[in-house]
Amino acid sequence: MTGGLVVLDPTADTARETAGSLPRPASLSGLAVGYLDNGKPNSDRFLELLSARLREDGAKDAAWARKPSIGRVASGEMLDDLAAKCDVVVTGVGDCAGCCSCTVRDAIALERRGIPAYVVCTTELVTTARIAARAAGVPDLPLTVIDHPLGSLTVELLAARAEDARGQIREREDR
C-alpha cells in the first residue's frame, strides 16, 4: 500500500459565521410564552409544571407544540406557528444526545425568526448542547440546566426541577 493515512478531525475549527443569541426579555410578565415539547418521556409534564410557575409570574400561555420525533428538528411550519403566536418559547427537554442537539437547533431556528428561546437540558447534556449551539453558529445560546435524568421522575421531582428552571429563567431577566 502506498500513500499516507489521512485522518479527519470532526472537531477541528472551521471558519463560519456566528451570531449572538437574542436578548432575554426584562420579564415574562404579560408575554405570550410558547412551549415546544421534544417528545421525551416526562418532557410534557415538566413543561406543564414550568408553565404553571411562569403563569404565577404573569406569563401567558400562547401555544403548545409537540414534535412527533425526538431525534428530528421541528418542522418549519411548527416553528413558524410558534413564532407567529409567541413572544418567547421554552423548548426541551434535552436529556439525551440526539434530542438535546435537536432541541438546541429548534431554539436557534426560533431565534432566527426573532423569538428568544429558552433551551432546557439536563446536567449530563450541557456539553452536547454547547457543541450543538457552537456548531450552529450561536455559541452564547443560554441554557436552562436541570438535574439529570428526566424520564423516570415522580411528579414531586419534576416539580422541583420546574421550580429550578423557573429560577434560572428569572435570573436571566433584564440581561
N, CA, C and O of each residue as an XYZ file, in Angstrom:
700
protein
N       0.855     -1.174      0.000
C       0.000      0.000      0.000
C       0.894      1.228      0.000
O       1.782      1.368      0.841
N       0.652      2.094     -0.933
C       1.418      3.332     -0.992
C       0.519      4.480     -0.588
O      -0.708      4.380     -0.633
N       1.138      5.555     -0.198
C       0.363      6.720      0.230
C       0.191      6.726      1.734
O       0.316      5.698      2.400
N      -0.094      7.887      2.244
C      -0.216      8.028      3.686
C      -1.646      7.874      4.169
O      -2.599      7.870      3.390
N      -1.755      7.753      5.427
C      -3.049      7.661      6.092
C      -3.577      9.071      6.310
O      -2.861      9.935      6.817
N      -4.810      9.303      5.935
C      -5.441     10.602      6.128
C      -6.402     10.498      7.305
O      -7.294      9.650      7.320
N      -6.211     11.363      8.278
C      -7.073     11.395      9.453
C      -7.848     12.706      9.431
O      -7.259     13.784      9.353
N      -9.156     12.609      9.500
C     -10.008     13.792      9.534
C     -10.469     14.040     10.958
O     -10.885     13.115     11.655
N     -10.393     15.283     11.385
C     -10.798     15.663     12.734
C     -12.132     16.393     12.674
O     -12.173     17.549     12.252
N     -13.237     15.743     13.089
C     -14.544     16.400     13.004
C     -14.723     17.528     14.007
O     -15.703     18.270     13.936
N     -13.790     17.664     14.940
C     -13.916     18.733     15.931
C     -13.072     19.944     15.586
O     -13.069     20.926     16.328
N     -12.351     19.892     14.466
C     -11.474     20.998     14.101
C     -12.287     22.258     13.855
O     -13.401     22.202     13.334
N     -11.719     23.393     14.233
C     -12.382     24.667     13.989
C     -12.433     24.945     12.505
O     -11.470     24.704     11.777
N     -13.556     25.448     12.070
C     -13.713     25.899     10.698
C     -14.267     27.305     10.741
O     -14.996     27.678     11.661
N     -13.919     28.062      9.753
C     -14.437     29.432      9.701
C     -15.929     29.374      9.403
O     -16.344     28.750      8.427
N     -16.719     30.008     10.222
C     -18.152     30.066      9.986
C     -18.687     31.340     10.614
O     -18.094     31.916     11.527
N     -19.802     31.746     10.101
C     -20.446     32.936     10.624
C     -21.094     32.604     11.959
O     -21.778     31.588     12.089
N     -20.883     33.447     12.933
C     -21.528     33.244     14.224
C     -22.420     34.445     14.521
O     -22.225     35.543     13.999
N     -23.380     34.199     15.359
C     -24.304     35.250     15.779
C     -24.556     35.085     17.263
O     -24.477     33.980     17.799
N     -24.855     36.177     17.915
C     -25.210     36.103     19.316
C     -26.670     35.703     19.467
O     -27.458     35.797     18.526
N     -27.005     35.265     20.644
C     -28.407     34.959     20.915
C     -29.157     36.271     21.121
O     -28.553     37.310     21.390
N     -30.451     36.211     20.995
C     -31.275     37.398     21.214
C     -31.272     37.762     22.692
O     -31.102     36.890     23.544
N     -31.459     39.038     23.003
C     -31.569     39.406     24.419
C     -32.821     38.786     25.030
O     -33.855     38.644     24.376
N     -32.698     38.425     26.293
C     -33.854     37.903     27.025
C     -34.725     39.076     27.440
O     -34.205     40.159     27.709
N     -36.031     38.890     27.499
C     -36.904     39.993     27.924
C     -36.653     40.366     29.384
O     -36.166     39.563     30.179
N     -37.000     41.603     29.707
C     -36.825     42.083     31.077
C     -37.681     41.300     32.056
O     -37.326     41.164     33.226
N     -38.803     40.786     31.584
C     -39.708     39.995     32.403
C     -40.609     39.212     31.466
O     -40.869     39.645     30.343
N     -41.086     38.064     31.922
C     -42.059     37.311     31.138
C     -43.488     37.744     31.452
O     -44.431     37.305     30.794
N     -43.647     38.590     32.439
C     -44.975     39.051     32.821
C     -45.660     39.736     31.643
O     -45.133     40.690     31.070
N     -46.832     39.237     31.296
C     -47.605     39.789     30.203
C     -47.214     39.272     28.827
O     -47.892     39.569     27.844
N     -46.139     38.510     28.740
C     -45.696     37.998     27.446
C     -46.384     36.680     27.101
O     -46.758     35.901     27.977
N     -46.536     36.459     25.808
C     -47.092     35.207     25.299
C     -45.955     34.192     25.206
O     -45.029     34.356     24.412
N     -46.033     33.156     26.013
C     -44.978     32.147     26.077
C     -45.456     30.872     25.401
O     -46.540     30.366     25.691
N     -44.635     30.365     24.503
C     -44.928     29.106     23.831
C     -44.034     28.005     24.364
O     -42.986     28.263     24.957
N     -44.462     26.786     24.143
C     -43.727     25.623     24.621
C     -43.584     24.627     23.482
O     -44.564     24.242     22.844
N     -42.343     24.216     23.237
C     -42.049     23.219     22.214
C     -41.513     21.976     22.912
O     -40.371     21.946     23.372
N     -42.345     20.968     22.979
C     -42.050     19.703     23.657
C     -41.389     18.763     22.644
O     -41.942     18.486     21.580
N     -40.195     18.282     23.000
C     -39.491     17.413     22.057
C     -39.975     15.960     22.091
O     -39.497     15.134     21.313
N     -40.906     15.645     22.970
C     -41.490     14.308     22.989
C     -40.814     13.302     23.893
O     -41.211     12.137     23.914
N     -39.809     13.713     24.637
C     -39.162     12.803     25.576
C     -40.136     12.445     26.704
O     -41.008     13.242     27.049
N     -39.985     11.250     27.274
C     -40.835     10.911     28.422
C     -40.706     11.970     29.528
O     -39.598     12.347     29.910
N     -41.813     12.427     30.018
C     -41.930     13.423     31.079
C     -41.651     14.855     30.629
O     -41.822     15.780     31.423
N     -41.231     15.067     29.393
C     -40.988     16.449     28.970
C     -42.294     17.247     28.966
O     -42.301     18.432     29.300
N     -43.397     16.598     28.589
C     -44.686     17.284     28.597
C     -45.095     17.664     30.014
O     -45.560     18.779     30.252
N     -44.925     16.749     30.946
C     -45.288     17.047     32.348
C     -44.401     18.144     32.918
O     -44.877     19.043     33.611
N     -43.109     18.064     32.621
C     -42.185     19.094     33.094
C     -42.586     20.462     32.553
O     -42.680     21.427     33.312
N     -42.825     20.550     31.245
C     -43.185     21.838     30.645
C     -44.512     22.363     31.181
O     -44.673     23.574     31.338
N     -45.461     21.481     31.464
C     -46.726     21.915     32.069
C     -46.492     22.501     33.458
O     -47.076     23.525     33.812
N     -45.644     21.853     34.236
C     -45.328     22.368     35.571
C     -44.584     23.694     35.496
O     -44.850     24.604     36.280
N     -43.655     23.804     34.558
C     -42.928     25.062     34.379
C     -43.895     26.154     33.918
O     -43.819     27.286     34.396
N     -44.789     25.831     33.008
C     -45.778     26.794     32.533
C     -46.612     27.337     33.695
O     -46.863     28.540     33.776
N     -47.033     26.460     34.579
C     -47.833     26.901     35.736
C     -47.047     27.891     36.595
O     -47.605     28.876     37.080
N     -45.774     27.634     36.778
C     -44.947     28.542     37.579
C     -44.740     29.883     36.875
O     -44.765     30.937     37.510
N     -44.536     29.832     35.555
C     -44.341     31.084     34.827
C     -45.635     31.894     34.766
O     -45.593     33.124     34.739
N     -46.783     31.213     34.743
C     -48.061     31.936     34.815
C     -48.198     32.653     36.154
O     -48.765     33.743     36.219
N     -47.683     32.047     37.222
C     -47.696     32.717     38.531
C     -46.912     34.027     38.478
O     -47.190     34.960     39.232
N     -45.926     34.087     37.575
C     -45.121     35.299     37.395
C     -45.728     36.252     36.364
O     -45.132     37.279     36.038
N     -46.915     35.912     35.853
C     -47.606     36.797     34.925
C     -47.487     36.443     33.459
O     -48.041     37.146     32.614
N     -46.778     35.369     33.131
C     -46.673     34.953     31.729
C     -48.001     34.385     31.257
O     -48.788     33.874     32.054
N     -48.243     34.479     29.959
C     -49.471     33.941     29.370
C     -49.107     32.775     28.452
O     -48.218     32.902     27.611
N     -49.790     31.645     28.611
C     -49.604     30.532     27.680
C     -50.141     30.951     26.322
O     -51.277     31.412     26.214
N     -49.325     30.793     25.285
C     -49.750     31.220     23.957
C     -49.933     30.045     23.002
O     -50.899     30.007     22.240
N     -49.023     29.103     23.041
C     -49.084     27.991     22.088
C     -48.279     26.822     22.626
O     -47.286     26.987     23.335
N     -48.739     25.647     22.267
C     -48.042     24.408     22.624
C     -47.830     23.604     21.355
O     -48.711     23.527     20.499
N     -46.661     23.011     21.243
C     -46.382     22.115     20.120
C     -45.571     20.939     20.648
O     -44.722     21.094     21.526
N     -45.847     19.769     20.098
C     -45.094     18.566     20.474
C     -44.565     17.934     19.194
O     -45.324     17.614     18.280
N     -43.255     17.762     19.148
C     -42.640     17.172     17.966
C     -43.008     15.693     17.875
O     -43.110     15.015     18.898
N     -43.206     15.194     16.670
C     -43.565     13.786     16.508
C     -42.395     12.832     16.718
O     -42.592     11.627     16.870
N     -41.185     13.368     16.724
C     -39.999     12.524     16.883
C     -38.928     13.286     17.651
O     -38.632     14.439     17.338
N     -38.350     12.637     18.657
C     -37.345     13.310     19.484
C     -36.038     13.551     18.751
O     -35.288     14.458     19.111
N     -35.755     12.766     17.742
C     -34.473     12.848     17.066
C     -34.477     13.689     15.813
O     -33.595     13.542     14.967
N     -35.444     14.561     15.676
C     -35.534     15.431     14.500
C     -35.823     16.860     14.949
O     -36.385     17.099     16.017
N     -35.424     17.790     14.106
C     -35.762     19.185     14.395
C     -37.237     19.405     14.073
O     -37.835     18.651     13.305
N     -37.803     20.426     14.656
C     -39.203     20.770     14.410
C     -39.367     21.222     12.963
O     -38.437     21.759     12.361
N     -40.535     21.004     12.423
C     -40.808     21.423     11.051
C     -40.836     22.952     10.969
O     -41.092     23.638     11.959
N     -40.573     23.456      9.792
C     -40.653     24.900      9.577
C     -42.027     25.444      9.886
O     -42.160     26.546     10.419
N     -43.057     24.676      9.553
C     -44.429     25.111      9.828
C     -44.685     25.224     11.329
O     -45.321     26.173     11.789
N     -44.184     24.250     12.088
C     -44.363     24.275     13.543
C     -43.653     25.490     14.130
O     -44.208     26.186     14.981
N     -42.429     25.746     13.678
C     -41.668     26.885     14.185
C     -42.307     28.204     13.763
O     -42.360     29.146     14.554
N     -42.793     28.281     12.522
C     -43.471     29.498     12.062
C     -44.715     29.782     12.899
O     -44.988     30.932     13.242
N     -45.471     28.730     13.226
C     -46.673     28.889     14.035
C     -46.328     29.421     15.423
O     -46.977     30.341     15.920
N     -45.306     28.840     16.042
C     -44.882     29.321     17.363
C     -44.410     30.767     17.281
O     -44.753     31.586     18.133
N     -43.630     31.076     16.268
C     -43.103     32.434     16.120
C     -44.225     33.455     15.923
O     -44.127     34.590     16.389
N     -45.278     33.048     15.239
C     -46.397     33.959     14.986
C     -47.227     34.223     16.242
O     -47.834     35.286     16.368
N     -47.258     33.271     17.166
C     -48.132     33.376     18.335
C     -47.423     33.776     19.625
O     -48.084     34.139     20.598
N     -46.099     33.717     19.653
C     -45.384     33.826     20.922
C     -44.376     34.966     20.939
O     -43.810     35.345     19.914
N     -44.172     35.501     22.143
C     -43.099     36.476     22.364
C     -41.792     35.772     22.694
O     -40.715     36.246     22.330
N     -41.886     34.641     23.383
C     -40.746     33.786     23.718
C     -41.225     32.340     23.678
O     -42.423     32.069     23.766
N     -40.271     31.408     23.543
C     -40.605     29.985     23.539
C     -39.636     29.249     24.452
O     -38.437     29.529     24.467
N     -40.178     28.300     25.214
C     -39.380     27.375     26.014
C     -39.365     26.055     25.257
O     -40.421     25.537     24.895
N     -38.192     25.512     25.016
C     -38.086     24.256     24.295
C     -37.261     23.251     25.080
O     -36.263     23.601     25.709
N     -37.690     22.002     25.034
C     -36.964     20.973     25.760
C     -37.787     19.707     25.850
O     -38.891     19.635     25.311
N     -37.274     18.757     26.500
C     -36.133     18.814     27.396
C     -35.030     17.935     26.816
O     -35.257     16.765     26.509
N     -33.846     18.496     26.671
C     -32.716     17.757     26.155
C     -32.095     16.890     27.237
O     -31.372     17.384     28.102
N     -32.380     15.584     27.184
C     -31.755     14.690     28.168
C     -31.153     13.449     27.519
O     -30.902     12.452     28.197
N     -30.921     13.506     26.210
C     -30.102     12.515     25.512
C     -29.424     13.261     24.365
O     -29.842     14.365     24.015
N     -28.404     12.684     23.788
C     -27.598     13.421     22.807
C     -28.400     13.885     21.604
O     -28.327     15.057     21.233
N     -29.157     13.001     20.991
C     -29.901     13.374     19.789
C     -30.976     14.396     20.057
O     -31.087     15.387     19.335
N     -31.777     14.167     21.094
C     -32.865     15.106     21.364
C     -32.327     16.445     21.846
O     -32.934     17.483     21.583
N     -31.213     16.440     22.538
C     -30.624     17.684     23.022
C     -30.144     18.538     21.846
O     -30.411     19.738     21.792
N     -29.439     17.912     20.911
C     -28.960     18.644     19.741
C     -30.121     19.221     18.942
O     -30.057     20.364     18.490
N     -31.175     18.441     18.768
C     -32.345     18.921     18.024
C     -33.059     20.036     18.776
O     -33.546     20.980     18.155
N     -33.129     19.946     20.086
C     -33.750     20.987     20.892
C     -32.995     22.305     20.738
O     -33.607     23.366     20.611
N     -31.674     22.233     20.749
C     -30.854     23.426     20.545
C     -31.095     24.000     19.153
O     -31.262     25.210     19.001
N     -31.115     23.146     18.148
C     -31.341     23.611     16.772
C     -32.724     24.261     16.638
O     -32.874     25.259     15.933
N     -33.735     23.695     17.314
C     -35.071     24.298     17.296
C     -35.031     25.701     17.897
O     -35.621     26.633     17.350
N     -34.341     25.845     19.013
C     -34.248     27.149     19.671
C     -33.560     28.167     18.770
O     -34.003     29.311     18.668
N     -32.500     27.759     18.132
C     -31.777     28.676     17.241
C     -32.655     29.060     16.050
O     -32.639     30.212     15.617
N     -33.413     28.111     15.523
C     -34.332     28.425     14.416
C     -35.383     29.440     14.860
O     -35.755     30.320     14.083
N     -35.863     29.329     16.089
C     -36.806     30.309     16.614
C     -36.139     31.672     16.781
O     -36.724     32.702     16.443
N     -34.918     31.673     17.302
C     -34.198     32.938     17.484
C     -33.975     33.618     16.136
O     -34.053     34.843     16.042
N     -33.703     32.850     15.109
C     -33.524     33.426     13.769
C     -34.839     33.960     13.210
O     -34.840     34.738     12.256
N     -35.941     33.549     13.792
C     -37.251     34.100     13.435
C     -37.600     35.284     14.338
O     -38.703     35.823     14.252
N     -36.664     35.690     15.205
C     -36.864     36.845     16.073
C     -37.501     36.546     17.410
O     -37.925     37.465     18.111
N     -37.578     35.261     17.784
C     -38.220     34.866     19.039
C     -37.173     34.324     20.010
O     -36.573     33.285     19.734
N     -36.933     34.999     21.144
C     -36.000     34.449     22.116
C     -36.478     33.085     22.604
O     -37.666     32.886     22.857
N     -35.549     32.158     22.732
C     -35.902     30.799     23.136
C     -35.094     30.390     24.362
O     -33.900     30.669     24.471
N     -35.773     29.731     25.264
C     -35.143     29.175     26.460
C     -34.999     27.677     26.250
O     -35.995     26.960     26.161
N     -33.768     27.205     26.173
C     -33.479     25.781     25.985
C     -33.342     25.134     27.356
O     -32.563     25.594     28.190
N     -34.095     24.072     27.586
C     -33.970     23.315     28.827
C     -33.273     21.999     28.503
O     -33.718     21.237     27.645
N     -32.164     21.748     29.211
C     -31.468     20.469     29.073
C     -31.030     20.004     30.457
O     -31.051     20.772     31.419
N     -30.636     18.745     30.540
C     -30.202     18.213     31.832
C     -28.689     18.324     31.982
O     -27.962     18.521     31.008
N     -28.238     18.193     33.212
C     -26.830     18.370     33.550
C     -25.892     17.490     32.732
O     -24.782     17.908     32.402
N     -26.320     16.296     32.407
C     -25.465     15.376     31.659
C     -25.310     15.775     30.196
O     -24.432     15.255     29.507
N     -26.146     16.689     29.711
C     -26.133     17.037     28.288
C     -25.687     18.466     28.006
O     -25.846     18.945     26.883
N     -25.137     19.149     28.989
C     -24.702     20.529     28.793
C     -23.629     20.608     27.708
O     -23.693     21.477     26.838
N     -22.661     19.725     27.751
C     -21.596     19.748     26.743
C     -22.166     19.529     25.352
O     -21.790     20.225     24.409
N     -23.063     18.576     25.220
C     -23.708     18.319     23.930
C     -24.447     19.560     23.450
O     -24.345     19.924     22.279
N     -25.187     20.211     24.334
C     -25.939     21.409     23.966
C     -25.007     22.529     23.525
O     -25.281     23.222     22.546
N     -23.917     22.704     24.240
C     -22.970     23.770     23.877
C     -22.296     23.487     22.526
O     -22.094     24.400     21.725
N     -21.956     22.233     22.284
C     -21.368     21.862     20.993
C     -22.366     22.121     19.870
O     -21.999     22.670     18.831
N     -23.622     21.731     20.070
C     -24.651     21.941     19.047
C     -24.858     23.429     18.776
O     -24.996     23.834     17.622
N     -24.879     24.241     19.828
C     -25.061     25.684     19.655
C     -23.872     26.292     18.914
O     -24.044     27.116     18.015
N     -22.689     25.885     19.294
C     -21.481     26.391     18.633
C     -21.457     25.984     17.169
O     -21.140     26.798     16.302
N     -21.789     24.733     16.887
C     -21.796     24.246     15.504
C     -22.826     24.984     14.655
O     -22.639     25.144     13.449
N     -23.913     25.431     15.280
C     -24.963     26.155     14.561
C     -24.675     27.652     14.478
O     -25.455     28.402     13.891
N     -23.568     28.085     15.059
C     -23.175     29.485     14.948
C     -23.684     30.405     16.030
O     -23.614     31.625     15.883
N     -24.205     29.837     17.139
C     -24.690     30.665     18.250
C     -24.043     30.146     19.546
O     -24.713     29.542     20.383
N     -22.744     30.389     19.696
C     -22.031     29.800     20.835
C     -22.476     30.302     22.205
O     -22.223     29.641     23.212
N     -23.137     31.464     22.257
C     -23.548     32.006     23.554
C     -25.010     31.726     23.880
O     -25.569     32.361     24.775
N     -25.641     30.787     23.174
C     -27.035     30.469     23.462
C     -27.179     30.074     24.930
O     -26.551     29.112     25.372
N     -27.999     30.803     25.691
C     -28.132     30.467     27.114
C     -28.903     29.161     27.307
O     -29.835     28.856     26.563
N     -28.500     28.412     28.301
C     -29.134     27.137     28.624
C     -29.770     27.208     29.999
O     -29.237     27.835     30.915
N     -30.901     26.567     30.130
C     -31.543     26.363     31.422
C     -31.280     24.905     31.762
O     -31.775     24.006     31.082
N     -30.506     24.670     32.808
C     -29.998     23.327     33.102
C     -30.658     22.775     34.363
O     -30.592     23.374     35.436
N     -31.296     21.617     34.200
C     -31.912     20.932     35.335
C     -31.177     19.620     35.573
O     -30.471     19.124     34.695
N     -31.347     19.068     36.759
C     -30.686     17.805     37.091
C     -31.156     16.673     36.178
O     -32.317     16.611     35.773
N     -30.229     15.796     35.875
C     -30.484     14.587     35.085
C     -30.872     13.478     36.050
O     -30.335     13.452     37.158
N     -31.745     12.586     35.713
C     -32.487     12.385     34.473
C     -33.834     13.077     34.540
O     -34.143     13.786     35.498
N     -34.641     12.855     33.491
C     -35.983     13.414     33.457
C     -37.046     12.322     33.333
O     -38.063     12.367     34.024
N     -36.822     11.368     32.480
C     -37.842     10.399     32.090
C     -38.435      9.557     33.193
O     -39.593      9.152     33.093
N     -37.683      9.278     34.242
C     -38.153      8.354     35.277
C     -38.634      9.049     36.550
O     -38.818      8.393     37.576
N     -38.839     10.349     36.499
C     -39.125     11.105     37.722
C     -40.589     11.081     38.142
O     -41.497     10.947     37.321
N     -40.783     11.215     39.444
C     -42.117     11.383     40.012
C     -42.563     12.830     39.803
O     -41.755     13.692     39.457
N     -43.834     13.084     40.014
C     -44.364     14.441     39.876
C     -43.651     15.394     40.833
O     -43.376     16.538     40.474
N     -43.351     14.934     42.039
C     -42.676     15.793     43.017
C     -41.297     16.210     42.531
O     -40.916     17.373     42.663
N     -40.547     15.268     41.969
C     -39.210     15.595     41.462
C     -39.290     16.472     40.219
O     -38.465     17.368     40.040
N     -40.275     16.223     39.361
C     -40.469     17.087     38.196
C     -40.790     18.511     38.637
O     -40.294     19.475     38.054
N     -41.622     18.639     39.669
C     -41.985     19.963     40.181
C     -40.760     20.705     40.703
O     -40.626     21.911     40.497
N     -39.870     19.988     41.377
C     -38.645     20.612     41.882
C     -37.767     21.091     40.719
O     -37.179     22.170     40.788
N     -37.683     20.303     39.672
C     -36.892     20.703     38.500
C     -37.546     21.892     37.780
O     -36.851     22.775     37.278
N     -38.869     21.908     37.733
C     -39.565     23.041     37.123
C     -39.305     24.323     37.916
O     -39.119     25.390     37.331
N     -39.294     24.218     39.218
C     -39.005     25.385     40.051
C     -37.572     25.867     39.829
O     -37.320     27.071     39.786
N     -36.638     24.934     39.690
C     -35.247     25.291     39.407
C     -35.154     26.014     38.061
O     -34.473     27.034     37.948
N     -35.835     25.489     37.048
C     -35.816     26.120     35.726
C     -36.416     27.519     35.792
O     -35.888     28.455     35.191
N     -37.507     27.659     36.512
C     -38.141     28.968     36.676
C     -37.149     29.961     37.268
O     -37.046     31.096     36.802
N     -36.426     29.536     38.287
C     -35.437     30.414     38.909
C     -34.352     30.845     37.935
O     -33.947     32.007     37.932
N     -33.882     29.928     37.117
C     -32.850     30.272     36.131
C     -33.381     31.241     35.078
O     -32.673     32.159     34.664
N     -34.611     31.040     34.651
C     -35.216     31.944     33.671
C     -35.362     33.337     34.283
O     -35.091     34.338     33.620
N     -35.785     33.402     35.530
C     -35.931     34.706     36.197
C     -34.587     35.396     36.373
O     -34.508     36.622     36.296
N     -33.522     34.621     36.609
C     -32.187     35.203     36.753
C     -31.720     35.891     35.474
O     -30.929     36.832     35.528
N     -32.202     35.428     34.337
C     -31.801     35.996     33.045
C     -32.580     37.251     32.691
O     -32.234     37.936     31.728
N     -33.613     37.565     33.438
C     -34.391     38.752     33.152
C     -33.513     39.997     33.302
O     -32.604     40.046     34.131
N     -33.811     40.986     32.483
C     -33.067     42.262     32.482
C     -31.642     42.123     31.972
O     -30.817     43.002     32.220
N     -31.335     41.052     31.274
C     -29.965     40.896     30.757
C     -29.964     40.954     29.267
O     -28.908     40.843     28.645
